[in-house]
Amino acid sequence: ILSWVSFFIHREATADRVNIGVMTFLSLTTLSFDIRNYTAAVPYLTALDWFVIMTHAFLLASLLQFSFVHYFTKFGYGEPLAYYNDSLDCIELSDDNPAGIDYI
């Protein structure tokens, strides 16, 4: 549930989302080590082990979701990866040609 808090944070708050994800991961890891110390040593996975594994999987899924949202948000806001030669963004204005029109 703690990792799902990051879904309600603004998508531009990158540091906040990453901090919540890392803190949740460290909390789950500490919890799993603590559980292993106080339960019986058996050669198979118990229901509690499966629960911790699934919570790690959901945490990983929420971090992957954040990375996809962050990538596609940055790409969608118009930060072009490259300029095309014939595009208007590529035209350089100078004192000799203030309109940027090439006369052939």
Residue frames relative to the residue before (quaternion, step in Angstrom):
aa qw qx qy qz dx dy dz
I 1.0000 0.0000 0.0000 0.0000 0.00 0.00 0.00
L 0.6287 0.5501 -0.3418 0.4305 3.58 1.01 -0.74
S 0.6622 0.4984 -0.3227 0.4571 3.60 0.98 -0.72
W 0.6296 0.5428 -0.3418 0.4384 3.61 1.15 -0.48
V 0.4785 0.6479 -0.4475 0.3885 3.60 1.23 -0.18
S 0.6203 0.5701 -0.3459 0.4129 3.58 1.06 -0.69
F 0.5767 0.5852 -0.3894 0.4163 3.62 1.17 -0.36
F 0.7098 0.4527 -0.2538 0.4762 3.59 1.15 -0.54
I 0.5410 0.5827 -0.4074 0.4491 3.59 1.29 0.01
H 0.6067 -0.5673 0.4105 0.3763 3.57 -1.10 0.69
R 0.5409 -0.6796 0.3942 0.3003 3.55 -0.92 0.93
E 0.6361 0.5192 -0.3431 0.4561 3.62 1.19 -0.24
A 0.5823 0.5746 -0.3746 0.4363 3.61 1.25 -0.20
T 0.0969 -0.8555 0.5080 0.0254 3.54 0.48 1.24
A 0.6784 0.5050 -0.3046 0.4381 3.59 0.81 -0.95
D 0.6455 0.5236 -0.3264 0.4502 3.59 0.98 -0.78
R 0.6731 0.4947 -0.2992 0.4612 3.57 0.91 -0.88
V 0.6619 0.4935 -0.3111 0.4708 3.58 0.93 -0.83
N 0.6462 0.5203 -0.3274 0.4523 3.60 0.96 -0.80
I 0.6496 0.4995 -0.3234 0.4732 3.59 0.93 -0.79
G 0.6567 0.5128 -0.3120 0.4566 3.59 0.96 -0.80
V 0.6761 0.4792 -0.2964 0.4747 3.58 0.91 -0.88
M 0.6514 0.5062 -0.3248 0.4626 3.61 0.93 -0.82
T 0.6490 0.5066 -0.3191 0.4694 3.59 0.99 -0.77
F 0.6439 0.5171 -0.3232 0.4620 3.58 0.98 -0.82
L 0.6724 0.4852 -0.3025 0.4700 3.59 0.91 -0.87
S 0.6304 0.5249 -0.3336 0.4645 3.59 1.04 -0.71
L 0.6684 0.4928 -0.3020 0.4681 3.59 0.94 -0.85
T 0.6431 0.5153 -0.3254 0.4636 3.57 1.01 -0.76
T 0.6462 0.5014 -0.3144 0.4819 3.58 0.97 -0.82
L 0.6446 0.5211 -0.3135 0.4632 3.57 0.98 -0.83
S 0.6764 0.4906 -0.3084 0.4547 3.59 0.89 -0.84
F 0.6451 0.4969 -0.3291 0.4781 3.61 1.00 -0.71
D 0.6489 0.5148 -0.3145 0.4636 3.56 1.01 -0.79
I 0.6352 0.5175 -0.3266 0.4712 3.59 1.01 -0.78
R 0.6557 0.5262 -0.3159 0.4396 3.60 0.94 -0.87
N 0.6494 0.5271 -0.3233 0.4426 3.62 1.08 -0.66
Y 0.7790 0.3655 -0.1744 0.4787 3.60 1.03 -0.70
T 0.6433 0.4768 -0.3499 0.4862 3.61 1.17 0.20
A 0.6293 -0.5435 0.3959 0.3897 3.55 -1.25 0.33
A 0.4408 -0.6824 0.5196 0.2646 3.54 -1.08 0.77
V 0.0784 0.7819 -0.6086 0.1097 3.54 -0.52 1.24
P 0.5284 -0.6713 0.4184 0.3083 3.62 -1.08 0.63
Y 0.7032 0.4133 -0.2603 0.5166 3.62 1.22 -0.06
L 0.5740 -0.5865 0.4449 0.3586 3.56 -1.30 0.27
T 0.3019 -0.7443 0.5704 0.1717 3.54 -0.95 0.90
A 0.6959 -0.4502 0.3432 0.4418 3.55 -1.31 0.10
L 0.6319 0.5287 -0.3307 0.4601 3.58 1.06 -0.67
D 0.6245 0.5215 -0.3310 0.4780 3.58 1.07 -0.69
W 0.6495 0.5064 -0.3152 0.4716 3.58 0.99 -0.83
F 0.6229 0.5397 -0.3378 0.4545 3.57 1.05 -0.74
V 0.6723 0.4797 -0.2963 0.4798 3.60 0.91 -0.88
I 0.6308 0.5220 -0.3354 0.4659 3.60 0.99 -0.75
M 0.6800 0.4832 -0.2951 0.4659 3.59 0.92 -0.87
T 0.6356 0.5050 -0.3467 0.4699 3.62 1.02 -0.65
H 0.6159 0.5124 -0.3472 0.4874 3.59 1.08 -0.63
A 0.6434 0.5194 -0.3252 0.4588 3.61 0.99 -0.76
F 0.6645 0.4840 -0.3111 0.4768 3.60 0.95 -0.81
L 0.6240 0.5232 -0.3392 0.4709 3.58 1.06 -0.68
L 0.6448 0.5051 -0.3178 0.4777 3.57 0.97 -0.82
A 0.6427 0.5188 -0.3232 0.4620 3.59 1.00 -0.78
S 0.6645 0.4874 -0.3196 0.4677 3.61 0.95 -0.75
L 0.6447 0.4990 -0.3285 0.4768 3.62 1.05 -0.64
L 0.6373 0.5047 -0.3272 0.4817 3.59 1.06 -0.69
Q 0.6184 0.5328 -0.3377 0.4687 3.57 1.05 -0.77
F 0.6448 0.5132 -0.3235 0.4649 3.58 0.95 -0.82
S 0.6729 0.4950 -0.3209 0.4462 3.59 0.87 -0.85
F 0.6407 0.5062 -0.3298 0.4737 3.61 1.03 -0.72
V 0.6539 0.4989 -0.3165 0.4725 3.60 0.91 -0.86
H 0.6588 0.5097 -0.3180 0.4529 3.58 0.91 -0.85
Y 0.6663 0.5014 -0.3076 0.4582 3.59 0.91 -0.87
F 0.7337 0.4266 -0.2520 0.4650 3.59 0.75 -1.01
T 0.5855 0.5421 -0.3797 0.4682 3.61 1.16 -0.40
K 0.6694 0.4817 -0.3053 0.4762 3.57 0.89 -0.85
F 0.6641 0.4886 -0.3094 0.4738 3.58 0.97 -0.78
G 0.6869 0.5091 -0.2810 0.4359 3.59 1.00 -0.78
Y 0.6518 0.5324 -0.3249 0.4316 3.59 1.14 -0.44
G 0.6394 -0.5966 0.3168 0.3672 3.58 1.16 0.34
E 0.4179 0.6455 -0.5280 0.3603 3.57 0.97 0.66
P 0.2110 -0.8301 0.4994 0.1303 3.59 0.08 1.25
L 0.4593 -0.6821 0.5004 0.2708 3.52 -1.10 0.72
A 0.7974 -0.0168 0.0335 0.6023 3.60 1.08 -0.65
Y 0.3575 -0.6977 0.5744 0.2354 3.54 -1.25 0.47
Y 0.3572 -0.7085 0.5644 0.2278 3.53 -1.09 0.73
N 0.6146 -0.5983 0.3724 0.3545 3.57 -1.07 0.71
D 0.7573 0.3826 -0.2137 0.4843 3.60 0.96 -0.76
S 0.4929 0.6708 -0.4394 0.3376 3.62 1.18 0.10
L 0.6137 -0.5656 0.4075 0.3707 3.56 -1.24 0.41
D 0.5950 0.5763 -0.3653 0.4248 3.61 1.14 -0.46
C 0.6697 0.5226 -0.2885 0.4418 3.56 1.16 -0.56
I 0.5577 0.6302 -0.3896 0.3741 3.62 1.20 -0.39
E 0.2003 -0.7714 0.5950 0.1034 3.55 -0.87 1.00
L 0.2850 -0.7510 0.5735 0.1608 3.54 -0.93 0.93
S 0.0382 -0.7884 0.6138 0.0104 3.56 -1.05 0.77
D 0.6729 -0.4848 0.3604 0.4270 3.57 -1.29 0.10
D 0.6557 0.5113 -0.3121 0.4596 3.59 1.08 -0.69
N 0.7928 0.1524 -0.0456 0.5884 3.59 1.08 -0.74
P 0.0853 -0.8586 0.5028 0.0524 3.63 0.41 1.18
A 0.6721 0.4848 -0.3158 0.4621 3.65 1.10 -0.43
G 0.4404 -0.7138 0.4482 0.3093 3.59 1.22 -0.25
I 0.4871 0.6582 -0.4338 0.3760 3.61 1.22 0.40
D 0.2681 -0.7481 0.5881 0.1503 3.54 -0.91 0.98
Y 0.1723 -0.7736 0.6023 0.0955 3.55 -0.76 1.05
I 0.2288 -0.7809 0.5700 0.1133 3.54 -0.83 1.01
